Amino acid sequence: MLNIQYFASIREALKRSEEELELPRDVKSVQALIDYLVSVNPHFEAVFIGSGDSKDGKILVAVNHTIVDRGHLLSQNDEVAFFPPMTGG
């Protein structure tokens, strides 16, 4: 079971902070997970596709508390977190 966390503006857009998801057989990578989420819920399309953030890498992804790229392979008990880039000052 994947534990998926959503932070900041992503959480607000999706109206949820987390969910659990049985990892579908054909979902092997972070990008495949994003594609799956977009295919099952139009709200995900607005977050990941509509803004262009998924395609140009602005949305950050962490798996088990480590920032990863879209090609990172997933395992059944991973924790996946999506969040917008952080700015500092």
TAPE-V862897 format. One record per pair of residues at least 12 apart in sequence whose C-alpha atoms are under 10 Angstrom apart, sorted by sequence separation. I is the first residue (numbers start at 1). J is the second residue. If there is no record, write none. Layout:
<<I:J> <I:J>>
This chain:
<<5:17> <6:18> <24:36> <47:59> <57:69> <63:75> <68:80> <4:17> <5:18> <6:19> <35:48> <57:70> <64:77> <65:78> <66:79> <67:80> <4:18> <5:19> <34:48> <35:49> <64:78> <65:79> <66:80> <67:81> <3:18> <4:19> <5:20> <34:49> <55:70> <63:78> <64:79> <65:80> <66:81> <67:82> <3:19> <4:20> <54:70> <62:78> <63:79> <64:80> <65:81> <2:19> <3:20> <4:21> <62:79> <63:80> <64:81> <1:19> <2:20> <3:21> <62:80> <63:81> <1:20> <2:21> <3:22> <35:54> <61:80> <62:81> <63:82> <1:21> <2:22> <3:23> <34:54> <61:81> <62:82> <1:22> <2:23> <60:81> <61:82> <62:83> <1:23> <2:24> <60:82> <61:83> <1:24> <31:54> <59:82> <60:83> <61:84> <31:55> <59:83> <60:84> <61:85> <58:83> <59:84> <60:85> <58:84> <59:85> <60:86> <14:41> <57:84> <58:85> <59:86> <14:42> <15:43> <57:85> <58:86> <14:43> <13:43> <14:44> <31:61> <13:44> <30:61> <53:84> <14:46> <30:62> <13:46> <14:47> <30:63> <10:44> <13:47> <10:46> <11:47> <34:70> <10:47> <33:70> <9:47> <10:48> <30:68> <31:69> <32:70> <30:69> <31:70> <32:71> <29:69> <30:70> <31:71> <32:72> <33:73> <29:70> <30:71> <31:72> <32:73> <33:74> <29:71> <30:72> <31:73> <32:74> <28:71> <29:72> <30:73> <31:74> <28:72> <29:73> <30:74> <28:73> <29:74> <27:73> <28:74> <29:75> <27:74> <28:75> <33:80> <27:75> <28:76> <34:82> <10:59> <30:80> <23:74> <25:76> <23:75> <24:76> <23:76> <22:76> <23:77> <6:61> <21:76> <22:77> <23:78> <5:61> <21:77> <5:62> <4:62> <4:63> <20:79> <3:63> <20:80> <3:64> <18:80> <18:81> <17:81> <18:82> <11:82> <2:74> <10:82> <11:83> <2:75> <3:76> <10:83> <11:84> <1:75> <2:76> <3:77> <4:78> <5:79> <6:80> <7:81> <8:82> <9:83> <10:84> <1:76> <2:77> <3:78> <4:79> <5:80> <6:81> <7:82> <8:83> <9:84> <1:77> <2:78> <3:79> <4:80> <5:81> <6:82> <7:83> <8:84> <1:78> <2:79> <3:80> <4:81> <5:82> <6:83> <7:84> <8:85> <1:79> <2:80> <3:81> <4:82> <5:83> <6:84> <8:86>>
